[in-house]
Amino acid sequence: MTYMVKTYVVCGAKTRGGTTCARRPSLGRNRCKLHGGASPRGNHHWNWQGKGQSREMRRREAAGLKRVRDLVKTAKAIGLIR
Ligand SMILES: [Zn+2]
């Protein structure tokens, strides 16, 4: 017999009381809305300049490289390239 272990994601930020925040994170984020989950990131942020080595730009570059790697892997698998 298998048991369904109910897991749920929590914010996990340290509260003023020293405990761990048990609120659920904002959608698509790791922290709840009280602990930074609502702060705009990347080009949604008012200080966004769209240049340099900002965290968001590094993330986008890494995502693009991963797409290329996956594409090359697929092309090799089906014999389009060697
Ligand atoms: Zn929180």
PDB file of the backbone (N, CA, C, O) and the ligand in Angstrom, with CONECT records:
HET     ZN  A 101       1
ATOM      1  N   MET A   1       0.841  -1.198   0.000  1.00  0.00           N
ATOM      2  CA  MET A   1       0.000   0.000   0.000  1.00  0.00           C
ATOM      3  C   MET A   1       0.875   1.246   0.000  1.00  0.00           C
ATOM      4  O   MET A   1       1.861   1.346   0.730  1.00  0.00           O
ATOM      5  N   THR A   2       0.486   2.170  -0.826  1.00  0.00           N
ATOM      6  CA  THR A   2       1.265   3.406  -0.872  1.00  0.00           C
ATOM      7  C   THR A   2       0.517   4.499  -0.134  1.00  0.00           C
ATOM      8  O   THR A   2      -0.712   4.535  -0.086  1.00  0.00           O
ATOM      9  N   TYR A   3       1.290   5.360   0.420  1.00  0.00           N
ATOM     10  CA  TYR A   3       0.710   6.483   1.150  1.00  0.00           C
ATOM     11  C   TYR A   3       0.960   7.766   0.378  1.00  0.00           C
ATOM     12  O   TYR A   3       2.063   8.008  -0.113  1.00  0.00           O
ATOM     13  N   MET A   4      -0.041   8.555   0.281  1.00  0.00           N
ATOM     14  CA  MET A   4       0.124   9.863  -0.336  1.00  0.00           C
ATOM     15  C   MET A   4       0.645  10.821   0.737  1.00  0.00           C
ATOM     16  O   MET A   4      -0.062  11.153   1.689  1.00  0.00           O
ATOM     17  N   VAL A   5       1.873  11.251   0.567  1.00  0.00           N
ATOM     18  CA  VAL A   5       2.419  12.215   1.519  1.00  0.00           C
ATOM     19  C   VAL A   5       2.059  13.602   1.027  1.00  0.00           C
ATOM     20  O   VAL A   5       2.484  14.026  -0.047  1.00  0.00           O
ATOM     21  N   LYS A   6       1.281  14.291   1.816  1.00  0.00           N
ATOM     22  CA  LYS A   6       0.845  15.619   1.414  1.00  0.00           C
ATOM     23  C   LYS A   6       1.944  16.636   1.717  1.00  0.00           C
ATOM     24  O   LYS A   6       2.255  16.913   2.875  1.00  0.00           O
ATOM     25  N   THR A   7       2.511  17.172   0.669  1.00  0.00           N
ATOM     26  CA  THR A   7       3.537  18.189   0.869  1.00  0.00           C
ATOM     27  C   THR A   7       3.019  19.514   0.332  1.00  0.00           C
ATOM     28  O   THR A   7       2.245  19.551  -0.625  1.00  0.00           O
ATOM     29  N   TYR A   8       3.444  20.570   0.941  1.00  0.00           N
ATOM     30  CA  TYR A   8       3.079  21.877   0.423  1.00  0.00           C
ATOM     31  C   TYR A   8       4.236  22.839   0.644  1.00  0.00           C
ATOM     32  O   TYR A   8       4.992  22.719   1.609  1.00  0.00           O
ATOM     33  N   VAL A   9       4.355  23.772  -0.247  1.00  0.00           N
ATOM     34  CA  VAL A   9       5.469  24.698  -0.232  1.00  0.00           C
ATOM     35  C   VAL A   9       5.143  25.860   0.696  1.00  0.00           C
ATOM     36  O   VAL A   9       4.032  26.389   0.673  1.00  0.00           O
ATOM     37  N   VAL A  10       6.092  26.242   1.490  1.00  0.00           N
ATOM     38  CA  VAL A  10       5.904  27.412   2.335  1.00  0.00           C
ATOM     39  C   VAL A  10       6.955  28.459   1.994  1.00  0.00           C
ATOM     40  O   VAL A  10       7.980  28.176   1.374  1.00  0.00           O
ATOM     41  N   CYS A  11       6.660  29.666   2.420  1.00  0.00           N
ATOM     42  CA  CYS A  11       7.553  30.804   2.176  1.00  0.00           C
ATOM     43  C   CYS A  11       8.918  30.558   2.814  1.00  0.00           C
ATOM     44  O   CYS A  11       9.941  30.657   2.138  1.00  0.00           O
ATOM     45  N   GLY A  12       8.944  30.245   4.090  1.00  0.00           N
ATOM     46  CA  GLY A  12      10.195  29.885   4.760  1.00  0.00           C
ATOM     47  C   GLY A  12      11.031  31.037   5.245  1.00  0.00           C
ATOM     48  O   GLY A  12      12.116  30.817   5.783  1.00  0.00           O
ATOM     49  N   ALA A  13      10.567  32.268   5.075  1.00  0.00           N
ATOM     50  CA  ALA A  13      11.339  33.407   5.566  1.00  0.00           C
ATOM     51  C   ALA A  13      11.335  33.415   7.097  1.00  0.00           C
ATOM     52  O   ALA A  13      10.395  32.928   7.725  1.00  0.00           O
ATOM     53  N   LYS A  14      12.382  33.964   7.681  1.00  0.00           N
ATOM     54  CA  LYS A  14      12.453  34.051   9.139  1.00  0.00           C
ATOM     55  C   LYS A  14      11.625  35.252   9.594  1.00  0.00           C
ATOM     56  O   LYS A  14      11.810  36.367   9.104  1.00  0.00           O
ATOM     57  N   THR A  15      10.720  35.016  10.526  1.00  0.00           N
ATOM     58  CA  THR A  15       9.857  36.094  11.006  1.00  0.00           C
ATOM     59  C   THR A  15      10.523  36.828  12.166  1.00  0.00           C
ATOM     60  O   THR A  15      11.566  36.408  12.668  1.00  0.00           O
ATOM     61  N   ARG A  16       9.906  37.926  12.580  1.00  0.00           N
ATOM     62  CA  ARG A  16      10.453  38.682  13.706  1.00  0.00           C
ATOM     63  C   ARG A  16      10.478  37.829  14.969  1.00  0.00           C
ATOM     64  O   ARG A  16      11.352  37.987  15.821  1.00  0.00           O
ATOM     65  N   GLY A  17       9.526  36.940  15.076  1.00  0.00           N
ATOM     66  CA  GLY A  17       9.476  36.076  16.253  1.00  0.00           C
ATOM     67  C   GLY A  17      10.488  34.943  16.207  1.00  0.00           C
ATOM     68  O   GLY A  17      10.568  34.145  17.141  1.00  0.00           O
ATOM     69  N   GLY A  18      11.263  34.863  15.128  1.00  0.00           N
ATOM     70  CA  GLY A  18      12.265  33.819  15.020  1.00  0.00           C
ATOM     71  C   GLY A  18      11.741  32.532  14.436  1.00  0.00           C
ATOM     72  O   GLY A  18      12.497  31.584  14.225  1.00  0.00           O
ATOM     73  N   THR A  19      10.437  32.491  14.171  1.00  0.00           N
ATOM     74  CA  THR A  19       9.869  31.290  13.579  1.00  0.00           C
ATOM     75  C   THR A  19       9.965  31.371  12.061  1.00  0.00           C
ATOM     76  O   THR A  19      10.446  32.361  11.510  1.00  0.00           O
ATOM     77  N   THR A  20       9.509  30.337  11.404  1.00  0.00           N
ATOM     78  CA  THR A  20       9.547  30.301   9.947  1.00  0.00           C
ATOM     79  C   THR A  20       8.179  30.651   9.392  1.00  0.00           C
ATOM     80  O   THR A  20       7.162  30.142   9.863  1.00  0.00           O
ATOM     81  N   CYS A  21       8.154  31.510   8.403  1.00  0.00           N
ATOM     82  CA  CYS A  21       6.891  31.897   7.784  1.00  0.00           C
ATOM     83  C   CYS A  21       6.271  30.692   7.089  1.00  0.00           C
ATOM     84  O   CYS A  21       6.927  30.010   6.301  1.00  0.00           O
ATOM     85  N   ALA A  22       5.012  30.440   7.388  1.00  0.00           N
ATOM     86  CA  ALA A  22       4.337  29.263   6.832  1.00  0.00           C
ATOM     87  C   ALA A  22       3.350  29.647   5.744  1.00  0.00           C
ATOM     88  O   ALA A  22       2.590  28.801   5.271  1.00  0.00           O
ATOM     89  N   ARG A  23       3.351  30.916   5.340  1.00  0.00           N
ATOM     90  CA  ARG A  23       2.437  31.317   4.263  1.00  0.00           C
ATOM     91  C   ARG A  23       2.885  30.670   2.962  1.00  0.00           C
ATOM     92  O   ARG A  23       4.039  30.270   2.811  1.00  0.00           O
ATOM     93  N   ARG A  24       1.957  30.576   2.035  1.00  0.00           N
ATOM     94  CA  ARG A  24       2.325  30.016   0.740  1.00  0.00           C
ATOM     95  C   ARG A  24       2.986  31.109  -0.105  1.00  0.00           C
ATOM     96  O   ARG A  24       2.589  32.272  -0.023  1.00  0.00           O
ATOM     97  N   PRO A  25       3.987  30.753  -0.914  1.00  0.00           N
ATOM     98  CA  PRO A  25       4.656  31.746  -1.750  1.00  0.00           C
ATOM     99  C   PRO A  25       3.704  32.324  -2.788  1.00  0.00           C
ATOM    100  O   PRO A  25       2.709  31.705  -3.164  1.00  0.00           O
ATOM    101  N   SER A  26       4.039  33.525  -3.238  1.00  0.00           N
ATOM    102  CA  SER A  26       3.279  34.102  -4.339  1.00  0.00           C
ATOM    103  C   SER A  26       3.459  33.231  -5.575  1.00  0.00           C
ATOM    104  O   SER A  26       4.431  32.483  -5.686  1.00  0.00           O
ATOM    105  N   LEU A  27       2.531  33.335  -6.482  1.00  0.00           N
ATOM    106  CA  LEU A  27       2.550  32.498  -7.678  1.00  0.00           C
ATOM    107  C   LEU A  27       3.854  32.696  -8.442  1.00  0.00           C
ATOM    108  O   LEU A  27       4.197  33.817  -8.817  1.00  0.00           O
ATOM    109  N   GLY A  28       4.561  31.627  -8.666  1.00  0.00           N
ATOM    110  CA  GLY A  28       5.794  31.679  -9.431  1.00  0.00           C
ATOM    111  C   GLY A  28       6.983  32.235  -8.672  1.00  0.00           C
ATOM    112  O   GLY A  28       8.032  32.497  -9.260  1.00  0.00           O
ATOM    113  N   ARG A  29       6.827  32.413  -7.388  1.00  0.00           N
ATOM    114  CA  ARG A  29       7.919  32.967  -6.585  1.00  0.00           C
ATOM    115  C   ARG A  29       8.222  32.028  -5.427  1.00  0.00           C
ATOM    116  O   ARG A  29       7.498  31.064  -5.178  1.00  0.00           O
ATOM    117  N   ASN A  30       9.321  32.336  -4.719  1.00  0.00           N
ATOM    118  CA  ASN A  30       9.705  31.482  -3.597  1.00  0.00           C
ATOM    119  C   ASN A  30       9.282  32.047  -2.255  1.00  0.00           C
ATOM    120  O   ASN A  30       9.290  31.332  -1.253  1.00  0.00           O
ATOM    121  N   ARG A  31       8.910  33.334  -2.219  1.00  0.00           N
ATOM    122  CA  ARG A  31       8.507  33.960  -0.970  1.00  0.00           C
ATOM    123  C   ARG A  31       7.068  34.445  -1.071  1.00  0.00           C
ATOM    124  O   ARG A  31       6.560  34.708  -2.161  1.00  0.00           O
ATOM    125  N   CYS A  32       6.414  34.558   0.096  1.00  0.00           N
ATOM    126  CA  CYS A  32       5.045  35.044   0.128  1.00  0.00           C
ATOM    127  C   CYS A  32       5.020  36.546  -0.134  1.00  0.00           C
ATOM    128  O   CYS A  32       6.066  37.191  -0.209  1.00  0.00           O
ATOM    129  N   LYS A  33       3.824  37.092  -0.271  1.00  0.00           N
ATOM    130  CA  LYS A  33       3.726  38.511  -0.637  1.00  0.00           C
ATOM    131  C   LYS A  33       4.236  39.427   0.467  1.00  0.00           C
ATOM    132  O   LYS A  33       4.568  40.584   0.208  1.00  0.00           O
ATOM    133  N   LEU A  34       4.300  38.921   1.690  1.00  0.00           N
ATOM    134  CA  LEU A  34       4.795  39.747   2.786  1.00  0.00           C
ATOM    135  C   LEU A  34       6.316  39.721   2.877  1.00  0.00           C
ATOM    136  O   LEU A  34       6.908  40.582   3.528  1.00  0.00           O
ATOM    137  N   HIS A  35       6.949  38.761   2.243  1.00  0.00           N
ATOM    138  CA  HIS A  35       8.399  38.617   2.364  1.00  0.00           C
ATOM    139  C   HIS A  35       9.092  38.770   1.023  1.00  0.00           C
ATOM    140  O   HIS A  35      10.055  38.059   0.734  1.00  0.00           O
ATOM    141  N   GLY A  36       8.618  39.678   0.216  1.00  0.00           N
ATOM    142  CA  GLY A  36       9.307  40.004  -1.028  1.00  0.00           C
ATOM    143  C   GLY A  36       8.734  39.340  -2.262  1.00  0.00           C
ATOM    144  O   GLY A  36       9.191  39.607  -3.373  1.00  0.00           O
ATOM    145  N   GLY A  37       7.743  38.480  -2.089  1.00  0.00           N
ATOM    146  CA  GLY A  37       7.197  37.761  -3.232  1.00  0.00           C
ATOM    147  C   GLY A  37       6.440  38.647  -4.196  1.00  0.00           C
ATOM    148  O   GLY A  37       6.221  38.279  -5.350  1.00  0.00           O
ATOM    149  N   ALA A  38       6.032  39.844  -3.709  1.00  0.00           N
ATOM    150  CA  ALA A  38       5.253  40.728  -4.571  1.00  0.00           C
ATOM    151  C   ALA A  38       6.129  41.752  -5.288  1.00  0.00           C
ATOM    152  O   ALA A  38       5.650  42.484  -6.154  1.00  0.00           O
ATOM    153  N   SER A  39       7.416  41.802  -4.928  1.00  0.00           N
ATOM    154  CA  SER A  39       8.291  42.790  -5.539  1.00  0.00           C
ATOM    155  C   SER A  39       8.533  42.457  -6.992  1.00  0.00           C
ATOM    156  O   SER A  39       8.862  41.315  -7.315  1.00  0.00           O
ATOM    157  N   PRO A  40       8.378  43.429  -7.879  1.00  0.00           N
ATOM    158  CA  PRO A  40       8.604  43.170  -9.288  1.00  0.00           C
ATOM    159  C   PRO A  40      10.074  42.879  -9.577  1.00  0.00           C
ATOM    160  O   PRO A  40      10.962  43.483  -8.977  1.00  0.00           O
ATOM    161  N   ARG A  41      10.320  41.973 -10.477  1.00  0.00           N
ATOM    162  CA  ARG A  41      11.683  41.585 -10.832  1.00  0.00           C
ATOM    163  C   ARG A  41      11.934  41.899 -12.301  1.00  0.00           C
ATOM    164  O   ARG A  41      11.002  42.090 -13.082  1.00  0.00           O
ATOM    165  N   GLY A  42      13.208  41.947 -12.656  1.00  0.00           N
ATOM    166  CA  GLY A  42      13.583  42.106 -14.052  1.00  0.00           C
ATOM    167  C   GLY A  42      13.032  43.396 -14.641  1.00  0.00           C
ATOM    168  O   GLY A  42      13.081  44.440 -13.992  1.00  0.00           O
ATOM    169  N   ASN A  43      12.517  43.341 -15.845  1.00  0.00           N
ATOM    170  CA  ASN A  43      12.090  44.559 -16.516  1.00  0.00           C
ATOM    171  C   ASN A  43      10.771  45.086 -15.965  1.00  0.00           C
ATOM    172  O   ASN A  43      10.268  46.098 -16.451  1.00  0.00           O
ATOM    173  N   HIS A  44      10.200  44.423 -14.962  1.00  0.00           N
ATOM    174  CA  HIS A  44       9.026  44.974 -14.295  1.00  0.00           C
ATOM    175  C   HIS A  44       9.443  45.907 -13.167  1.00  0.00           C
ATOM    176  O   HIS A  44       8.627  46.661 -12.636  1.00  0.00           O
ATOM    177  N   HIS A  45      10.709  45.849 -12.812  1.00  0.00           N
ATOM    178  CA  HIS A  45      11.172  46.673 -11.710  1.00  0.00           C
ATOM    179  C   HIS A  45      11.475  48.082 -12.189  1.00  0.00           C
ATOM    180  O   HIS A  45      11.960  48.272 -13.305  1.00  0.00           O
ATOM    181  N   TRP A  46      11.186  49.086 -11.335  1.00  0.00           N
ATOM    182  CA  TRP A  46      11.347  50.482 -11.739  1.00  0.00           C
ATOM    183  C   TRP A  46      12.808  50.874 -11.910  1.00  0.00           C
ATOM    184  O   TRP A  46      13.090  51.893 -12.540  1.00  0.00           O
ATOM    185  N   ASN A  47      13.742  50.104 -11.373  1.00  0.00           N
ATOM    186  CA  ASN A  47      15.159  50.417 -11.561  1.00  0.00           C
ATOM    187  C   ASN A  47      15.789  49.621 -12.700  1.00  0.00           C
ATOM    188  O   ASN A  47      17.001  49.665 -12.910  1.00  0.00           O
ATOM    189  N   TRP A  48      14.959  48.903 -13.422  1.00  0.00           N
ATOM    190  CA  TRP A  48      15.462  48.056 -14.505  1.00  0.00           C
ATOM    191  C   TRP A  48      16.152  48.895 -15.566  1.00  0.00           C
ATOM    192  O   TRP A  48      15.586  49.879 -16.040  1.00  0.00           O
ATOM    193  N   GLN A  49      17.370  48.520 -15.946  1.00  0.00           N
ATOM    194  CA  GLN A  49      18.085  49.235 -16.992  1.00  0.00           C
ATOM    195  C   GLN A  49      18.354  48.353 -18.195  1.00  0.00           C
ATOM    196  O   GLN A  49      18.758  48.846 -19.248  1.00  0.00           O
ATOM    197  N   GLY A  50      18.137  47.075 -18.055  1.00  0.00           N
ATOM    198  CA  GLY A  50      18.228  46.170 -19.194  1.00  0.00           C
ATOM    199  C   GLY A  50      19.617  45.994 -19.748  1.00  0.00           C
ATOM    200  O   GLY A  50      19.781  45.762 -20.946  1.00  0.00           O
ATOM    201  N   LYS A  51      20.611  46.097 -18.913  1.00  0.00           N
ATOM    202  CA  LYS A  51      21.972  45.954 -19.426  1.00  0.00           C
ATOM    203  C   LYS A  51      22.845  45.297 -18.391  1.00  0.00           C
ATOM    204  O   LYS A  51      22.446  45.091 -17.246  1.00  0.00           O
ATOM    205  N   GLY A  52      24.064  44.968 -18.825  1.00  0.00           N
ATOM    206  CA  GLY A  52      25.042  44.444 -17.881  1.00  0.00           C
ATOM    207  C   GLY A  52      24.745  43.052 -17.397  1.00  0.00           C
ATOM    208  O   GLY A  52      24.059  42.270 -18.056  1.00  0.00           O
ATOM    209  N   GLN A  53      25.270  42.764 -16.243  1.00  0.00           N
ATOM    210  CA  GLN A  53      25.201  41.414 -15.704  1.00  0.00           C
ATOM    211  C   GLN A  53      24.148  41.315 -14.616  1.00  0.00           C
ATOM    212  O   GLN A  53      24.381  40.704 -13.573  1.00  0.00           O
ATOM    213  N   SER A  54      23.005  41.908 -14.853  1.00  0.00           N
ATOM    214  CA  SER A  54      21.958  41.802 -13.858  1.00  0.00           C
ATOM    215  C   SER A  54      21.515  40.345 -13.740  1.00  0.00           C
ATOM    216  O   SER A  54      21.668  39.562 -14.677  1.00  0.00           O
ATOM    217  N   ARG A  55      20.972  39.996 -12.592  1.00  0.00           N
ATOM    218  CA  ARG A  55      20.560  38.614 -12.342  1.00  0.00           C
ATOM    219  C   ARG A  55      19.604  38.128 -13.418  1.00  0.00           C
ATOM    220  O   ARG A  55      19.692  36.993 -13.888  1.00  0.00           O
ATOM    221  N   GLU A  56      18.687  39.013 -13.799  1.00  0.00           N
ATOM    222  CA  GLU A  56      17.685  38.613 -14.786  1.00  0.00           C
ATOM    223  C   GLU A  56      18.323  38.350 -16.151  1.00  0.00           C
ATOM    224  O   GLU A  56      17.943  37.410 -16.848  1.00  0.00           O
ATOM    225  N   MET A  57      19.291  39.181 -16.526  1.00  0.00           N
ATOM    226  CA  MET A  57      19.943  38.985 -17.820  1.00  0.00           C
ATOM    227  C   MET A  57      20.734  37.685 -17.822  1.00  0.00           C
ATOM    228  O   MET A  57      20.735  36.960 -18.817  1.00  0.00           O
ATOM    229  N   ARG A  58      21.410  37.382 -16.709  1.00  0.00           N
ATOM    230  CA  ARG A  58      22.143  36.111 -16.635  1.00  0.00           C
ATOM    231  C   ARG A  58      21.182  34.945 -16.735  1.00  0.00           C
ATOM    232  O   ARG A  58      21.474  33.932 -17.370  1.00  0.00           O
ATOM    233  N   ARG A  59      20.003  35.107 -16.085  1.00  0.00           N
ATOM    234  CA  ARG A  59      19.014  34.031 -16.118  1.00  0.00           C
ATOM    235  C   ARG A  59      18.521  33.810 -17.550  1.00  0.00           C
ATOM    236  O   ARG A  59      18.398  32.674 -18.010  1.00  0.00           O
ATOM    237  N   ARG A  60      18.241  34.920 -18.246  1.00  0.00           N
ATOM    238  CA  ARG A  60      17.746  34.800 -19.621  1.00  0.00           C
ATOM    239  C   ARG A  60      18.792  34.165 -20.527  1.00  0.00           C
ATOM    240  O   ARG A  60      18.477  33.327 -21.371  1.00  0.00           O
ATOM    241  N   GLU A  61      20.072  34.589 -20.332  1.00  0.00           N
ATOM    242  CA  GLU A  61      21.127  34.032 -21.157  1.00  0.00           C
ATOM    243  C   GLU A  61      21.264  32.540 -20.921  1.00  0.00           C
ATOM    244  O   GLU A  61      21.407  31.764 -21.865  1.00  0.00           O
ATOM    245  N   ALA A  62      21.218  32.137 -19.647  1.00  0.00           N
ATOM    246  CA  ALA A  62      21.334  30.721 -19.320  1.00  0.00           C
ATOM    247  C   ALA A  62      20.187  29.938 -19.934  1.00  0.00           C
ATOM    248  O   ALA A  62      20.384  28.825 -20.424  1.00  0.00           O
ATOM    249  N   ALA A  63      18.982  30.516 -19.911  1.00  0.00           N
ATOM    250  CA  ALA A  63      17.818  29.828 -20.481  1.00  0.00           C
ATOM    251  C   ALA A  63      17.999  29.668 -21.987  1.00  0.00           C
ATOM    252  O   ALA A  63      17.662  28.624 -22.546  1.00  0.00           O
ATOM    253  N   GLY A  64      18.530  30.698 -22.645  1.00  0.00           N
ATOM    254  CA  GLY A  64      18.747  30.629 -24.080  1.00  0.00           C
ATOM    255  C   GLY A  64      19.782  29.574 -24.437  1.00  0.00           C
ATOM    256  O   GLY A  64      19.604  28.824 -25.397  1.00  0.00           O
ATOM    257  N   LEU A  65      20.874  29.513 -23.659  1.00  0.00           N
ATOM    258  CA  LEU A  65      21.908  28.520 -23.926  1.00  0.00           C
ATOM    259  C   LEU A  65      21.367  27.111 -23.729  1.00  0.00           C
ATOM    260  O   LEU A  65      21.707  26.193 -24.475  1.00  0.00           O
ATOM    261  N   LYS A  66      20.524  26.953 -22.720  1.00  0.00           N
ATOM    262  CA  LYS A  66      19.938  25.634 -22.473  1.00  0.00           C
ATOM    263  C   LYS A  66      19.082  25.212 -23.666  1.00  0.00           C
ATOM    264  O   LYS A  66      19.095  24.046 -24.060  1.00  0.00           O
ATOM    265  N   ARG A  67      18.331  26.171 -24.246  1.00  0.00           N
ATOM    266  CA  ARG A  67      17.494  25.838 -25.396  1.00  0.00           C
ATOM    267  C   ARG A  67      18.360  25.365 -26.562  1.00  0.00           C
ATOM    268  O   ARG A  67      18.019  24.408 -27.257  1.00  0.00           O
ATOM    269  N   VAL A  68      19.495  26.057 -26.765  1.00  0.00           N
ATOM    270  CA  VAL A  68      20.384  25.666 -27.855  1.00  0.00           C
ATOM    271  C   VAL A  68      20.951  24.279 -27.602  1.00  0.00           C
ATOM    272  O   VAL A  68      20.995  23.441 -28.504  1.00  0.00           O
ATOM    273  N   ARG A  69      21.393  24.038 -26.349  1.00  0.00           N
ATOM    274  CA  ARG A  69      21.950  22.722 -26.022  1.00  0.00           C
ATOM    275  C   ARG A  69      20.923  21.622 -26.266  1.00  0.00           C
ATOM    276  O   ARG A  69      21.234  20.587 -26.856  1.00  0.00           O
ATOM    277  N   ASP A  70      19.692  21.859 -25.803  1.00  0.00           N
ATOM    278  CA  ASP A  70      18.646  20.855 -25.987  1.00  0.00           C
ATOM    279  C   ASP A  70      18.379  20.615 -27.470  1.00  0.00           C
ATOM    280  O   ASP A  70      18.167  19.482 -27.903  1.00  0.00           O
ATOM    281  N   LEU A  71      18.393  21.718 -28.248  1.00  0.00           N
ATOM    282  CA  LEU A  71      18.149  21.602 -29.681  1.00  0.00           C
ATOM    283  C   LEU A  71      19.241  20.769 -30.337  1.00  0.00           C
ATOM    284  O   LEU A  71      18.951  19.896 -31.156  1.00  0.00           O
ATOM    285  N   VAL A  72      20.507  21.037 -29.978  1.00  0.00           N
ATOM    286  CA  VAL A  72      21.626  20.283 -30.539  1.00  0.00           C
ATOM    287  C   VAL A  72      21.509  18.816 -30.153  1.00  0.00           C
ATOM    288  O   VAL A  72      21.738  17.927 -30.974  1.00  0.00           O
ATOM    289  N   LYS A  73      21.150  18.572 -28.900  1.00  0.00           N
ATOM    290  CA  LYS A  73      21.015  17.185 -28.434  1.00  0.00           C
ATOM    291  C   LYS A  73      19.946  16.454 -29.253  1.00  0.00           C
ATOM    292  O   LYS A  73      20.135  15.308 -29.663  1.00  0.00           O
ATOM    293  N   THR A  74      18.835  17.130 -29.480  1.00  0.00           N
ATOM    294  CA  THR A  74      17.740  16.528 -30.253  1.00  0.00           C
ATOM    295  C   THR A  74      18.177  16.265 -31.695  1.00  0.00           C
ATOM    296  O   THR A  74      17.900  15.207 -32.260  1.00  0.00           O
ATOM    297  N   ALA A  75      18.872  17.258 -32.282  1.00  0.00           N
ATOM    298  CA  ALA A  75      19.320  17.112 -33.667  1.00  0.00           C
ATOM    299  C   ALA A  75      20.283  15.951 -33.807  1.00  0.00           C
ATOM    300  O   ALA A  75      20.244  15.226 -34.801  1.00  0.00           O
ATOM    301  N   LYS A  76      21.156  15.766 -32.809  1.00  0.00           N
ATOM    302  CA  LYS A  76      22.089  14.635 -32.843  1.00  0.00           C
ATOM    303  C   LYS A  76      21.340  13.324 -32.696  1.00  0.00           C
ATOM    304  O   LYS A  76      21.665  12.328 -33.342  1.00  0.00           O
ATOM    305  N   ALA A  77      20.340  13.342 -31.840  1.00  0.00           N
ATOM    306  CA  ALA A  77      19.585  12.101 -31.567  1.00  0.00           C
ATOM    307  C   ALA A  77      18.870  11.599 -32.815  1.00  0.00           C
ATOM    308  O   ALA A  77      18.787  10.394 -33.052  1.00  0.00           O
ATOM    309  N   ILE A  78      18.352  12.538 -33.614  1.00  0.00           N
ATOM    310  CA  ILE A  78      17.627  12.084 -34.802  1.00  0.00           C
ATOM    311  C   ILE A  78      18.511  12.096 -36.044  1.00  0.00           C
ATOM    312  O   ILE A  78      18.031  11.872 -37.155  1.00  0.00           O
ATOM    313  N   GLY A  79      19.820  12.360 -35.851  1.00  0.00           N
ATOM    314  CA  GLY A  79      20.774  12.203 -36.945  1.00  0.00           C
ATOM    315  C   GLY A  79      20.872  13.356 -37.911  1.00  0.00           C
ATOM    316  O   GLY A  79      21.407  13.196 -39.008  1.00  0.00           O
ATOM    317  N   LEU A  80      20.365  14.525 -37.529  1.00  0.00           N
ATOM    318  CA  LEU A  80      20.489  15.679 -38.423  1.00  0.00           C
ATOM    319  C   LEU A  80      21.925  16.180 -38.460  1.00  0.00           C
ATOM    320  O   LEU A  80      22.420  16.607 -39.503  1.00  0.00           O
ATOM    321  N   ILE A  81      22.587  16.121 -37.310  1.00  0.00           N
ATOM    322  CA  ILE A  81      24.003  16.514 -37.257  1.00  0.00           C
ATOM    323  C   ILE A  81      24.767  15.434 -36.508  1.00  0.00           C
ATOM    324  O   ILE A  81      24.191  14.604 -35.805  1.00  0.00           O
ATOM    325  N   ARG A  82      26.092  15.475 -36.684  1.00  0.00           N
ATOM    326  CA  ARG A  82      26.895  14.479 -35.989  1.00  0.00           C
ATOM    327  C   ARG A  82      27.628  15.088 -34.818  1.00  0.00           C
ATOM    328  O   ARG A  82      28.357  14.388 -34.115  1.00  0.00           O
TER     329      ARG A  82
HETATM  330 ZN    ZN A 101       6.558  34.770   4.152  1.00  0.00          ZN2+
END
